[in-house]
Amino acid sequence: MAAHRATVDGVALAYIEDGAGHGGPPVLCVHGLTRNARDFDSVIATLKPHRRVIAVDVAGRGDSGWLADPTRYNYAVYTQQLLTLLDQLKVDQVDWIGTSMGGLIGMMVAATAPQRIRRFVINDIGPFIPKAALARIAGYIGVSHVWPTIEAAEAHYRKNSAPFGPLTDAQWRHLTETSVRPATGATGFVPAYDPALADAFKAVEPADVDLWSMWAEIRQPILVLRGADSDLLLKPTALGMVARGDVTLREFAGVGHAPALLAADQLDAISRFLST
């Protein structure tokens, strides 16, 4: 995988890419709220024999720059920055894979700039998000962490990211190593995202989020991936999404929010959907 940076809207956005690029439009992978592009390493490895795959660090995450004004950590800004990045890369259309936040950003693009997305994989998010799940997220994103060792960080992720699914020891270590950065001015490790994200997220009082009117504007073929135990994408919401037509639902037992896209059955579902 090759690592790149592009200046978009005054901030450096980091992205990684790989792949042959002859089996369809590029695939754009967009991660969840506090995650980063490395969540898609296995997706890239699976798709790269036939597709150009780009995985981006949204502003404030991973290797991307932090926003000077924390109030700009919002979906309107993310959406515009990612579309501008695609413009800079001279990519007119993509197949979009979005986990949680990345799925919501993709929904906004699909509804407002439909020509930019050919096929759409939505990983464990939908047009209705219960406030209880948002309150849970606000609780963990607002906690400051400094782990003295990578082992201590891994113990944290094994506990707090258990809903990602039953991962192997190697997968947990990889997830941990790509989720942290060295602490500034201290020994140890901290999460690889701007702490100001917590302030931006908590500034909004948790309430049910209803985006069904936006969903009604989306026409692309869609694959919805759902952890069977997910508290963010409830089963009735997923079934309501399928009722639109041209929407395929795949559920994964023993997984909550969100499927980590590391298991063979998850990767196979994505590969098959994007190959059609």
C-alpha positions as semicolon CSV with decimal commas, in nm:
position;residue;x (nm);y (nm);z (nm)
1;M;0,000;0,000;0,000
2;A;0,121;0,349;-0,083
3;A;0,065;0,633;0,166
4;H;-0,023;0,981;0,037
5;R;-0,128;1,321;0,165
6;A;-0,333;1,592;-0,006
7;T;-0,416;1,941;0,114
8;V;-0,792;1,985;0,113
9;D;-0,972;2,285;0,260
10;G;-0,653;2,388;0,438
11;V;-0,599;2,052;0,611
12;A;-0,373;1,763;0,513
13;L;-0,579;1,452;0,444
14;A;-0,387;1,125;0,453
15;Y;-0,494;0,829;0,243
16;I;-0,359;0,493;0,139
17;E;-0,420;0,320;-0,189
18;D;-0,339;0,005;-0,378
19;G;-0,475;-0,207;-0,657
20;A;-0,489;-0,279;-1,026
21;G;-0,784;-0,058;-1,112
22;H;-0,924;-0,252;-1,408
23;G;-1,238;-0,408;-1,257
24;G;-1,454;-0,100;-1,217
25;P;-1,434;0,247;-1,066
26;P;-1,207;0,308;-0,767
27;V;-1,333;0,192;-0,430
28;L;-1,336;0,457;-0,156
29;C;-1,329;0,333;0,204
30;V;-1,436;0,568;0,485
31;H;-1,404;0,467;0,850
32;G;-1,603;0,520;1,169
33;L;-1,606;0,805;1,419
34;T;-1,273;0,748;1,598
35;R;-1,121;0,500;1,355
36;N;-0,891;0,545;1,054
37;A;-0,800;0,415;0,709
38;R;-0,605;0,117;0,842
39;D;-0,936;-0,048;0,935
40;F;-0,958;-0,138;0,565
41;D;-0,623;-0,317;0,528
42;S;-0,797;-0,651;0,474
43;V;-1,053;-0,495;0,239
44;I;-0,768;-0,352;0,032
45;A;-0,587;-0,687;0,026
46;T;-0,906;-0,859;-0,091
47;L;-1,002;-0,611;-0,364
48;K;-0,667;-0,493;-0,498
49;P;-0,615;-0,771;-0,755
50;H;-0,898;-0,617;-0,957
51;R;-0,974;-0,273;-0,818
52;R;-0,801;0,049;-0,723
53;V;-0,883;0,096;-0,355
54;I;-0,844;0,422;-0,163
55;A;-0,887;0,442;0,215
56;V;-0,885;0,788;0,369
57;D;-0,822;0,926;0,717
58;V;-1,102;1,175;0,775
59;A;-0,979;1,505;0,921
60;G;-0,874;1,469;1,285
61;R;-0,805;1,096;1,258
62;G;-0,507;0,876;1,183
63;D;-0,237;1,060;0,991
64;S;-0,463;1,343;0,872
65;G;-0,431;1,693;1,012
66;W;-0,649;1,827;1,292
67;L;-0,898;2,106;1,233
68;A;-0,810;2,435;1,404
69;D;-1,180;2,501;1,470
70;P;-1,329;2,195;1,645
71;T;-1,683;2,302;1,551
72;R;-1,593;2,203;1,194
73;Y;-1,585;1,838;1,293
74;N;-1,924;1,779;1,133
75;Y;-2,072;1,582;0,847
76;A;-2,113;1,873;0,609
77;V;-1,741;1,947;0,631
78;Y;-1,641;1,581;0,599
79;T;-1,862;1,535;0,295
80;Q;-1,724;1,837;0,113
81;Q;-1,363;1,751;0,198
82;L;-1,395;1,397;0,066
83;L;-1,561;1,511;-0,256
84;T;-1,284;1,768;-0,301
85;L;-1,024;1,497;-0,243
86;L;-1,184;1,285;-0,515
87;D;-1,180;1,587;-0,745
88;Q;-0,809;1,634;-0,680
89;L;-0,751;1,267;-0,758
90;K;-0,956;1,310;-1,079
91;V;-1,199;1,040;-0,966
92;D;-1,549;1,109;-1,094
93;Q;-1,722;0,803;-0,950
94;V;-1,648;0,542;-0,683
95;D;-1,787;0,237;-0,518
96;W;-1,822;0,354;-0,156
97;I;-1,759;0,142;0,154
98;G;-1,854;0,330;0,470
99;T;-1,840;0,204;0,828
100;S;-2,069;0,385;1,072
101;M;-1,971;0,753;1,028
102;G;-1,829;0,667;0,686
103;G;-2,165;0,519;0,594
104;L;-2,348;0,835;0,698
105;I;-2,111;1,049;0,493
106;G;-2,171;0,816;0,200
107;M;-2,547;0,848;0,244
108;M;-2,515;1,226;0,219
109;V;-2,309;1,196;-0,099
110;A;-2,546;0,936;-0,245
111;A;-2,845;1,160;-0,181
112;T;-2,696;1,493;-0,292
113;A;-2,440;1,395;-0,557
114;P;-2,567;1,056;-0,678
115;Q;-2,341;1,049;-0,982
116;R;-2,038;1,013;-0,754
117;I;-2,134;0,668;-0,621
118;R;-2,200;0,360;-0,837
119;R;-2,248;0,093;-0,569
120;F;-2,261;0,147;-0,193
121;V;-2,163;-0,076;0,099
122;I;-2,303;0,053;0,429
123;N;-2,145;-0,105;0,735
124;D;-2,374;-0,103;1,040
125;I;-2,543;0,235;1,013
126;G;-2,874;0,350;0,876
127;P;-3,129;0,631;0,854
128;F;-3,240;0,587;1,215
129;I;-2,993;0,600;1,504
130;P;-3,129;0,557;1,858
131;K;-3,022;0,812;2,116
132;A;-2,918;0,538;2,359
133;A;-2,645;0,428;2,118
134;L;-2,529;0,787;2,069
135;A;-2,514;0,833;2,447
136;R;-2,297;0,522;2,472
137;I;-2,058;0,661;2,211
138;A;-2,045;0,998;2,387
139;G;-1,944;0,815;2,702
140;Y;-1,640;0,641;2,560
141;I;-1,518;0,912;2,322
142;G;-1,496;1,161;2,608
143;V;-1,252;0,953;2,814
144;S;-0,885;1,054;2,799
145;H;-0,648;0,760;2,758
146;V;-0,272;0,722;2,797
147;W;-0,151;0,362;2,792
148;P;0,202;0,292;2,920
149;T;0,255;0,000;2,681
150;I;0,109;-0,137;2,361
151;E;-0,007;-0,436;2,565
152;A;-0,211;-0,210;2,791
153;A;-0,362;-0,043;2,486
154;E;-0,448;-0,382;2,340
155;A;-0,622;-0,487;2,661
156;H;-0,835;-0,172;2,633
157;Y;-0,932;-0,239;2,271
158;R;-1,005;-0,605;2,335
159;K;-1,255;-0,499;2,601
160;N;-1,405;-0,186;2,450
161;S;-1,407;-0,300;2,088
162;A;-1,535;-0,650;2,161
163;P;-1,849;-0,580;1,951
164;F;-1,622;-0,573;1,643
165;G;-1,640;-0,953;1,652
166;P;-1,429;-1,255;1,745
167;L;-1,085;-1,146;1,620
168;T;-0,762;-1,346;1,630
169;D;-0,469;-1,243;1,849
170;A;-0,289;-1,111;1,541
171;Q;-0,593;-0,908;1,438
172;W;-0,629;-0,754;1,785
173;R;-0,263;-0,654;1,783
174;H;-0,291;-0,506;1,434
175;L;-0,607;-0,316;1,528
176;T;-0,434;-0,180;1,838
177;E;-0,114;-0,077;1,663
178;T;-0,312;0,111;1,397
179;S;-0,543;0,275;1,654
180;V;-0,279;0,455;1,863
181;R;0,008;0,699;1,831
182;P;0,299;0,780;2,066
183;A;0,198;1,019;2,343
184;T;0,334;1,372;2,302
185;G;0,568;1,473;2,582
186;A;0,521;1,147;2,768
187;T;0,591;0,779;2,736
188;G;0,319;0,549;2,621
189;F;0,039;0,566;2,366
190;V;-0,280;0,764;2,308
191;P;-0,568;0,718;2,060
192;A;-0,487;0,826;1,705
193;Y;-0,745;1,103;1,684
194;D;-0,787;1,465;1,789
195;P;-0,924;1,480;2,147
196;A;-1,135;1,777;2,034
197;L;-1,356;1,528;1,850
198;A;-1,508;1,447;2,188
199;D;-1,604;1,809;2,249
200;A;-1,762;1,838;1,906
201;F;-1,957;1,516;1,952
202;K;-2,073;1,588;2,305
203;A;-2,179;1,941;2,215
204;V;-2,488;1,787;2,055
205;E;-2,745;1,656;2,302
206;P;-2,809;1,286;2,229
207;A;-3,141;1,238;2,054
208;D;-3,280;0,992;1,805
209;V;-3,149;1,070;1,456
210;D;-3,409;1,029;1,180
211;L;-3,273;1,045;0,825
212;W;-3,546;0,852;0,645
213;S;-3,623;1,150;0,421
214;M;-3,261;1,147;0,302
215;W;-3,276;0,771;0,256
216;A;-3,573;0,819;0,024
217;E;-3,347;1,014;-0,213
218;I;-3,084;0,738;-0,243
219;R;-3,111;0,514;-0,550
220;Q;-2,781;0,325;-0,576
221;P;-2,759;-0,054;-0,536
222;I;-2,672;-0,108;-0,171
223;L;-2,524;-0,382;0,046
224;V;-2,601;-0,335;0,416
225;L;-2,374;-0,515;0,660
226;R;-2,513;-0,552;1,011
227;G;-2,377;-0,698;1,330
228;A;-2,661;-0,913;1,461
229;D;-2,613;-0,759;1,808
230;S;-2,575;-0,400;1,688
231;D;-2,729;-0,125;1,901
232;L;-2,670;0,140;1,633
233;L;-2,834;-0,028;1,334
234;L;-3,144;-0,189;1,481
235;K;-3,305;-0,480;1,300
236;P;-3,629;-0,290;1,217
237;T;-3,419;-0,011;1,065
238;A;-3,224;-0,257;0,853
239;L;-3,548;-0,418;0,731
240;G;-3,686;-0,074;0,648
241;M;-3,377;-0,008;0,438
242;V;-3,426;-0,335;0,250
243;A;-3,789;-0,244;0,179
244;R;-3,665;0,031;-0,055
245;G;-3,563;-0,235;-0,307
246;D;-3,221;-0,311;-0,459
247;V;-3,082;-0,339;-0,106
248;T;-2,916;-0,658;0,018
249;L;-2,882;-0,722;0,392
250;R;-2,609;-0,944;0,538
251;E;-2,606;-1,005;0,912
252;F;-2,321;-1,153;1,113
253;A;-2,381;-1,350;1,431
254;G;-2,172;-1,275;1,738
255;V;-2,098;-0,921;1,616
256;G;-2,225;-0,586;1,739
257;H;-2,130;-0,239;1,619
258;A;-1,956;-0,262;1,387
259;P;-1,832;-0,560;1,185
260;A;-1,454;-0,515;1,164
261;L;-1,435;-0,622;0,797
262;L;-1,165;-0,873;0,882
263;A;-1,363;-1,200;0,875
264;A;-1,370;-1,402;0,554
265;D;-1,751;-1,397;0,524
266;Q;-1,761;-1,016;0,556
267;L;-1,487;-0,969;0,298
268;D;-1,653;-1,218;0,062
269;A;-1,986;-1,034;0,084
270;I;-1,820;-0,707;-0,012
271;S;-1,615;-0,861;-0,293
272;R;-1,916;-1,034;-0,448
273;F;-2,134;-0,723;-0,429
274;L;-1,875;-0,494;-0,587
275;S;-1,793;-0,740;-0,865
276;T;-2,141;-0,718;-1,015
